């Protein structure tokens, strides 16, 4: 009987892979499973002490040698993140910084969506191929076939920036802008 060597092959799911790669894959899946289990029940206290819910089909962090000092959590498949007065949905997302206190969120989708309740109680929403939320600056950037609506105003452009704190929309795309004002 042969004793497997450190680098011998292992049959896994019908594939023959090196033992080192198999262990790496198993560890990666364990980390993903643990992260997803945490995310599946995550109602971590974040964003000024309010509950935060994060859901996705898959989650992973880059290897330390790739990520360096950057903390990035990648989420893919049916991504949803929501707080008490806002919601993000997309095909995939990256959370930059600690998940309980992120610096920015980047979501990608066809389309990616953001929805929030303004101070006056009105809903504001945006869609685009890419949405970046800069948390500390309270800015939402919507890129790629961007649309944003708030109250009686709807804007479409290639890029729109919404200042959450000032409740101000700005089109910065180079392909023109369309503004629609609706009557009350």
C-alpha positions in Angstrom: 0.0 0.0 0.0 1.4 3.4 -1.0 1.4 6.1 1.6 0.4 9.4 -0.1 3.2 12.0 -0.2 2.6 15.6 0.5 2.3 16.5 -3.2 0.5 13.3 -4.3 -2.8 13.6 -6.2 -6.3 13.4 -4.6 -9.5 12.5 -6.4 -12.2 15.2 -5.6 -15.5 15.4 -7.3 -14.2 13.3 -10.2 -11.1 15.5 -10.7 -7.5 14.7 -9.9 -5.8 17.6 -8.2 -2.6 18.0 -6.2 -3.0 17.4 -2.4 -1.8 20.9 -1.7 -4.4 22.4 -4.1 -7.1 20.2 -2.6 -6.3 21.4 0.9 -6.2 25.0 -0.4 -9.6 24.5 -2.1 -11.1 22.9 1.0 -9.8 25.8 3.2 -11.1 28.3 0.7 -14.6 26.6 0.8 -14.5 26.5 4.6 -13.7 30.2 4.8 -16.5 30.9 2.3 -18.9 28.7 4.2 -18.1 30.4 7.5 -18.3 33.8 5.9 -21.6 33.0 4.3 -23.0 31.5 7.5 -22.1 34.7 9.3 -23.5 36.8 6.4 -26.7 34.8 6.3 -27.5 35.7 9.9 -25.7 39.0 9.9 -27.6 41.8 11.5 -24.4 43.4 12.7 -24.6 46.7 14.4 -23.3 49.2 11.8 -24.0 52.6 10.2 -24.5 54.5 13.4 -25.7 51.6 15.5 -28.5 50.6 13.1 -28.9 46.9 12.1 -27.3 45.9 8.8 -28.4 42.9 6.7 -26.0 41.4 4.0 -27.0 38.5 1.7 -25.2 36.9 -1.2 -24.7 33.5 -2.8 -20.9 33.5 -2.3 -18.4 35.5 -0.3 -14.6 35.6 -0.2 -11.7 37.7 0.8 -8.6 37.9 -1.3 -5.5 36.1 0.0 -3.4 38.3 2.2 -0.5 38.4 -0.3 -3.0 39.8 -2.9 -5.0 42.1 -0.7 -2.1 43.6 1.2 -3.4 46.1 3.8 -6.7 46.5 2.0 -9.7 44.8 3.6 -12.1 43.8 0.8 -15.0 41.4 1.1 -16.2 40.2 -2.3 -19.9 39.1 -2.6 -21.4 37.5 -5.6 -24.8 36.3 -6.7 -28.1 37.9 -5.6 -26.3 40.5 -3.5 -28.5 42.5 -1.1 -27.4 44.9 1.7 -29.9 46.9 3.6 -30.3 49.1 6.6 -33.4 50.7 8.2 -33.8 53.3 5.5 -31.8 52.1 2.5 -31.2 49.1 0.3 -28.6 48.0 -2.3 -29.1 45.1 -4.7 -26.8 43.9 -7.4 -25.2 40.9 -9.1 -22.0 41.4 -7.1 -20.4 43.7 -4.6 -17.1 44.7 -2.9 -17.1 46.0 0.6 -13.9 48.0 1.2 -12.9 48.3 4.9 -14.4 46.4 7.8 -17.9 45.1 7.0 -19.3 46.7 10.1 -17.8 50.1 9.2 -17.0 50.1 5.5 -15.3 53.0 3.7 -17.1 52.3 0.5 -19.3 49.8 -1.2 -19.0 49.1 -4.9 -21.9 47.1 -6.5 -22.1 45.9 -10.1 -25.2 44.6 -11.8 -27.6 44.6 -14.7 -28.7 46.8 -13.2 -27.3 47.6 -9.8 -29.9 49.4 -7.6 -29.9 51.7 -4.7 -33.0 52.9 -2.8 -33.2 55.1 0.2 -35.6 57.2 2.3 -34.7 60.9 2.4 -35.1 63.0 5.5 -38.4 64.3 4.3 -39.7 60.8 4.0 -39.6 60.7 0.1 -37.9 57.8 -1.6 -34.8 58.3 -3.7 -33.6 55.5 -6.0 -30.9 54.9 -8.6 -29.9 52.3 -11.2 -26.8 51.8 -13.1 -24.1 49.3 -14.1 -21.9 50.3 -11.2 -22.9 52.1 -8.0 -20.3 53.3 -5.5 -21.4 54.4 -2.1 -18.7 56.5 -0.2 -20.0 56.2 3.3 -18.1 58.9 5.2 -18.6 61.4 2.4 -22.3 60.4 2.0 -22.0 60.2 -1.8 -23.6 57.8 -4.2 -22.0 57.5 -7.6 -24.1 55.8 -10.3 -22.2 54.9 -13.5 -23.1 53.4 -16.8 -26.6 54.0 -18.1 -27.3 55.9 -14.9 -30.7 56.9 -13.7 -31.6 58.5 -10.4 -35.0 59.7 -9.2 -35.9 61.7 -6.1 -39.3 63.3 -5.3 -40.5 65.0 -8.5 -37.1 64.9 -10.3 -35.7 62.1 -12.5 -32.2 62.3 -14.1 -30.5 60.1 -16.6 -26.9 60.4 -17.7 -23.7 58.2 -18.1 -22.7 59.2 -14.5 -24.7 60.7 -11.7 -23.5 61.7 -8.2 -26.1 62.0 -5.4 -25.0 63.8 -2.2 -27.1 62.1 0.5 -26.4 64.8 3.1 -27.2 67.8 0.9 -29.9 65.8 -1.1 -28.3 67.1 -4.3 -28.1 65.4 -7.7 -25.3 66.2 -10.2 -24.7 64.8 -13.7 -21.0 64.5 -14.4 -21.3 62.1 -17.4 -19.8 63.2 -20.7 -22.8 61.9 -22.8 -25.3 64.6 -21.9 -28.1 64.6 -19.3 -31.9 64.3 -19.3 -33.9 65.9 -16.6 -37.6 65.2 -16.1 -39.6 67.3 -13.6 -42.9 65.8 -12.5 -45.7 67.9 -11.3 -47.2 67.2 -7.9 
